[in-house]
Structures are given as structure tokens and as C-alpha cells.
Amino acid sequence: MYYKKTTEIIDDFLKRNKIPHLSIYLEASLTTYLDFKQTPINPKDEASVPLGTSKMYGLPHLPDSIDFPLGLHFIAQFNCSDLKPYDVDDILPENGIFYFFVDETLEGISCHYYDGPLDELKIQDYPVQEGKLPYEDKFKGQPRAISFEESEVIVLSTNVYWDREIGDLSLVLIDELKQALGDHIITIDDVQGHVNVLSGDYIFGKACFHQNEDHFDDFERHVLFFCFRMGEGHVNFFIRKGKLNPKKKLKKQIFAVYSPKS
């Protein structure tokens, strides 16, 4: 995993330069994003997708205990066994599946969790309701398989303290990281901030805000789980104050914030 490789390179660099006491500080400057790959699936081939697979759009794989919410679109299901190797903040359970649904106004969301046998899952179509949802054909007709291999992007934030403590060595360290990690490492400064480091759909990392909403609310108190593009902006799903507890109601632990581009 690239996060582990990054910390190993930093620790080795600091030891070689006799400043190992900076290890905790520098590792706190790292943020992991999962810029996962998406492969289109022919809607006619939905049945060929293994039950419980991480996927976006199309139709969810639901157990009988979870109803497809009326008036909402299926956005994604994530299998925790796929995500856990990259969960450096330890916010997710080891196993189980999280489901995300939203409505077209982005005012209604519904999140669910299932931790049971995969053979009890079924492909669930949109429920019969009065009138078709405005974007039902779009979401239903664009299923995508997800791959997390080679999806890690590590962001290293530098600031005045960094420059003062490491000085010219910071350029050497950054060069070593880029040589070892290539496109999987991005460096930014705290003045610039995490200004929409990734433009697509991703998991973990920092939220995507287009209107500086984070200046008016303390979103740093929460942890970003999932961010995806919708309309002319992004929807950010946050976990309140850290680690999820699947045994408690998710609606009290997960909330969403939509940020339009204009």
C-alpha cells in the first residue's frame, strides 16, 4: 500500500538525516485518497456482477432486511473488505457493505449497512412508485464496477513549520517520494490547502467544496467517507467524529453536504 510505503520512506529519510523526532509531525501531514477506477457495465449484464461487489449506479444488491428507499436514487455500495486495507484512520468495520441513496434535490439521503451472508443478497430494482424519478434512467442505466487497485493518492501538506524544521532537505525528501511513488504522491502547501485535489468520485481524503463551505463550518471535526459528482457539484458524505459504529443508527453518524460549482 502506498501510504505504508510513504511512511517508510519518510522514516528512513529522517533517520538518515538525524531528525527522527519529526516523524510523527510529518506523518500527520499525510492524507490518503482513494481515486478508485470505474468500469462501465452493460445494464443487461447486471446479473453477472458478483453479489456484494463494490459498485456505483445501476441496481443495488440488497438483503430482505433493507428496502430500496422510495424517492431515492441508488448511488453506490462499498464492500468494507475492499476498503479496509486503505483505511488508515480506522473508521470502518472489517466487513459488511455500505449502501448510499440520494434524491435529485440532494436534501434526502439514506445510508444502510449489511453484514451477513452474501448469498442472501438480491439484485433489487427501483421500487414501483407514482411517477418515474427524474434521473432514474441515467443512474439505473449506468452501472459501474469499481476497482481499488493502484487507486491510492497520498497528499503531503507542507507549511512554514515544515520549511523551518527541515529547510532545504524538504526538497530532497519530496524528490525521493516522487521518484518512489510517481503519480501516487501529490504535494501541496497549507496556504493552498486541499483545494479539490481530485475532481471525480473518491473515498477518504478531504471533502470537495466549491463555495468555501468549509470556512463557515468546522468539517475538520468529521471524517470524509465518500465524495461523488452530481449535477454541477459534489456530494460529500461525512462520518461524525470518527469511527463508524454499525450497531448504532447510521442517520446519526453519516450526513451529506452538497457543494455546487456556482
Summary of the structure (lengths in Angstrom):
residues: 262
radius of gyration: 20.0
end to end distance: 36.6
largest distance: 68.8
contacts: 738
relative contact order: 0.19
helix: 29%
strand: 29%
